Amino acid sequence: MSELSIRTTQNVIINFKAASVGERMLASLLDLLIKAAYIIAVSYIFFIVMGIGDLLDRVDMWSRVAVIILFFFPVMIYSVTLESIFEGQTIGKKLIKIKVVKIDGYQASFGNYLIRWLFRIVENNMFGGLIGLVAMIVNSKTQRMGDMAAGTAVITLKNNISINNTILEEIGDAYVPIYPLVIKLSDNDMRIIKDTFLVAEKSNDPLTIHNLTRKIESVTGIKNQSGNQIDFIKTILKDYNFYTRNM
């Protein structure tokens, strides 16, 4: 299994395990089974039970094409929709415990998922998916063409502490948060912040702590009310846990 090193904008290197070709293929197979089940169910209910198929025989070709596209549109947008909703995971990826991340360490955006989806149309439909398979095999990060174009990779979450676990902070029931704007950040942002902060605090690196504080302030619009940058970052971590825990 390949090691995937991501250098964050705070110049911290975080190591992940790239999902193997087998894991990615298995996740794709599970997603394919789900889509096939949907197609079978829709075909049976609408075209056999409700008799829509007989109606289609009486309309022109373009109307038939429009109806078919309408019924099977969820299959077409399956991956881009679920990856956007579940932050880089389809149902198949969730079951196999892999997910899409950006190479710069931040949470992938809808634009990234859309690029991957557009390339998937080419990769999966030409030569029976051989293009995507070859790309993953020869790439050290197991990236297919869509990943390379979108600046993403697929990592495995197995035998690793999940993102949610790495950002946990001890807060009591009586804890009162200070910075509600912290919810502008994602789980991945918070993991990067915590990893960077712990390294900087351990190595007594005030410059990195200062830069990290400024970055948090610029991204969220939060202003440090404590006057102490270490206390500020610790509060940010706790506040994020408070708000996300109670969502």
C-alpha positions in Angstrom: 0.0 0.0 0.0 1.5 3.4 -1.1 2.3 6.1 1.4 0.7 9.4 0.5 2.4 12.5 2.0 0.4 15.7 2.0 2.1 19.1 2.6 -0.5 21.4 4.1 -0.5 25.2 3.7 1.0 25.4 7.2 4.0 23.5 5.7 3.3 20.4 7.8 3.6 17.0 6.2 0.8 14.5 7.0 1.1 10.9 5.9 -1.8 8.8 4.8 -2.1 5.4 3.2 -3.3 5.6 -0.4 -6.2 3.3 -1.1 -5.1 0.3 -3.1 -6.4 -0.5 -6.5 -8.2 -3.4 -5.1 -10.0 -1.3 -2.5 -11.0 1.2 -5.1 -12.3 -1.4 -7.5 -14.2 -3.2 -4.7 -15.8 0.2 -3.7 -16.7 0.8 -7.4 -18.2 -2.7 -7.6 -20.4 -2.1 -4.6 -21.6 1.2 -6.0 -22.3 -0.5 -9.3 -24.4 -3.1 -7.5 -26.4 -0.3 -5.8 -27.0 1.5 -9.1 -28.0 -1.8 -10.8 -30.5 -2.5 -8.0 -32.0 1.0 -8.5 -32.2 0.4 -12.3 -33.9 -2.9 -11.8 -36.4 -1.5 -9.3 -37.2 1.6 -11.4 -37.6 -0.5 -14.5 -39.9 -3.0 -12.8 -42.1 -0.4 -11.1 -42.5 2.2 -13.8 -42.0 0.2 -17.0 -43.8 -3.0 -16.1 -46.1 -2.4 -13.2 -47.2 1.1 -14.2 -47.0 0.3 -17.9 -45.0 3.4 -18.9 -43.1 1.3 -21.4 -46.3 1.0 -23.5 -46.8 4.7 -23.4 -43.3 5.3 -24.7 -44.0 3.3 -27.7 -46.6 5.9 -28.8 -44.4 9.0 -28.5 -41.5 10.2 -30.6 -37.9 9.2 -30.1 -36.8 12.4 -28.3 -39.6 12.1 -25.8 -38.6 8.5 -25.1 -35.0 9.6 -24.6 -36.1 12.4 -22.3 -38.2 10.1 -20.1 -35.4 7.5 -19.9 -32.9 10.1 -18.9 -35.3 11.4 -16.2 -35.7 8.0 -14.6 -32.1 7.1 -14.7 -30.6 10.5 -13.9 -29.9 9.6 -10.3 -27.6 6.8 -11.5 -25.7 9.3 -13.7 -25.0 11.7 -10.9 -24.6 9.1 -8.2 -20.9 9.5 -7.4 -20.7 13.3 -7.7 -23.8 13.8 -5.5 -22.8 11.3 -2.7 -19.2 12.4 -2.6 -20.4 16.0 -2.2 -22.9 15.1 0.6 -20.6 12.6 2.4 -17.4 14.6 2.1 -15.6 12.3 -0.4 -17.4 9.1 0.1 -20.0 7.1 -1.8 -21.8 4.2 -0.2 -19.2 1.9 -1.6 -16.4 4.0 -0.3 -18.0 4.1 3.1 -18.3 0.4 3.3 -14.7 -0.1 2.2 -13.5 2.8 4.4 -11.8 4.9 1.8 -12.4 8.5 0.9 -11.4 11.3 -1.4 -9.2 14.1 -0.1 -7.3 17.0 -1.7 -3.6 16.7 -2.2 -3.1 20.0 -0.2 -4.8 18.4 2.8 -8.1 20.3 2.8 -11.5 19.0 2.3 -12.3 18.5 -1.4 -14.9 20.8 -2.9 -17.9 20.2 -5.2 -15.7 21.4 -8.0 -13.1 18.7 -7.3 -15.8 16.0 -7.2 -17.3 17.4 -10.4 -14.0 17.1 -12.3 -13.5 13.6 -11.0 -17.0 12.7 -12.2 -16.5 14.2 -15.7 -13.3 12.3 -16.2 -15.0 9.1 -14.9 -17.3 9.3 -17.9 -14.3 8.9 -20.2 -12.3 6.6 -18.1 -15.1 4.1 -17.4 -16.7 4.1 -20.8 -13.7 3.8 -23.0 -12.1 0.4 -23.3 -14.2 -1.0 -20.5 -12.6 1.1 -17.7 -9.1 0.1 -18.7 -7.9 3.7 -18.9 -8.7 4.4 -15.3 -7.3 1.1 -14.1 -4.0 1.5 -15.9 -3.7 5.1 -14.5 -4.2 3.9 -11.0 -1.7 1.0 -11.4 1.1 3.2 -12.8 0.6 6.1 -10.4 2.4 6.0 -7.1 -0.6 7.6 -5.3 -3.1 5.3 -7.0 -4.7 8.2 -8.8 -6.7 7.9 -11.9 -6.8 10.7 -14.5 -9.8 12.4 -12.7 -7.8 12.5 -9.5 -4.8 14.0 -11.2 -7.0 16.7 -12.9 -8.9 17.5 -9.7 -5.8 17.5 -7.4 -7.3 14.7 -5.3 -6.4 11.2 -4.1 -8.2 8.4 -2.4 -7.0 7.4 1.0 -7.8 4.4 3.2 -9.3 5.0 6.7 -8.5 1.5 7.9 -6.2 1.0 10.9 -5.9 4.7 11.2 -7.5 7.2 13.6 -10.3 8.8 11.8 -10.4 12.6 11.2 -13.2 12.9 13.8 -11.2 11.1 16.4 -8.0 13.1 15.9 -9.7 16.4 16.6 -11.5 15.4 19.8 -10.9 17.6 22.8 -12.0 17.1 26.4 -14.8 19.5 27.2 -17.2 19.2 30.1 -21.0 19.6 30.0 -20.6 23.0 31.5 -18.2 24.3 28.8 -19.2 27.7 27.4 -17.9 28.3 23.8 -16.5 31.7 22.8 -16.1 31.6 19.0 -19.3 30.5 17.1 -17.7 31.3 13.8 -15.4 28.3 14.2 -18.1 26.2 12.4 -16.8 27.8 9.2 -14.0 25.2 9.4 -14.3 21.6 8.4 -13.1 18.4 10.2 -10.1 18.3 7.9 -9.2 21.9 8.7 -9.4 21.2 12.4 -7.2 18.1 12.1 -4.6 20.1 10.3 -4.8 22.9 12.8 -4.4 20.5 15.7 -1.6 18.6 14.1 0.3 21.8 13.3 -0.3 23.2 16.8 0.9 20.1 18.6 4.1 20.0 16.6 4.7 23.7 17.1 4.0 23.6 20.8 6.2 20.6 21.4 9.1 22.1 19.5 8.5 25.6 21.0 8.0 27.2 17.7 6.2 30.6 18.3 6.4 31.6 14.7 4.3 28.7 13.5 1.8 29.3 16.3 1.7 33.0 15.3 1.1 32.1 11.6 -1.5 29.5 12.5 -3.4 32.0 14.6 -3.3 34.6 11.8 -4.5 31.9 9.3 -7.5 31.0 11.6 -8.4 34.6 12.0 -8.3 35.3 8.3 -10.3 32.3 7.2 -13.0 32.5 9.9 -13.2 36.2 10.7 -12.6 35.4 14.4 -10.4 37.7 16.4 -8.3 36.5 19.3 -9.9 37.7 22.4 -7.5 36.1 24.9 -4.4 37.9 23.8 -2.5 34.5 24.2 -2.1 32.7 20.9 -1.7 29.2 22.5 -4.9 29.7 24.6 -6.7 31.0 21.5 -5.9 27.9 19.4 -6.8 25.6 22.3 -10.1 27.4 22.6 -10.7 27.1 18.9 -10.3 23.3 19.1 -12.6 23.0 22.1 -15.3 25.3 20.5 -15.3 23.3 17.3 -15.8 20.1 19.3 -18.6 21.8 21.3 -20.6 23.0 18.2 -20.1 19.9 16.1 -21.0 17.7 19.0 -24.3 19.5 19.5 -25.3 19.8 15.8 
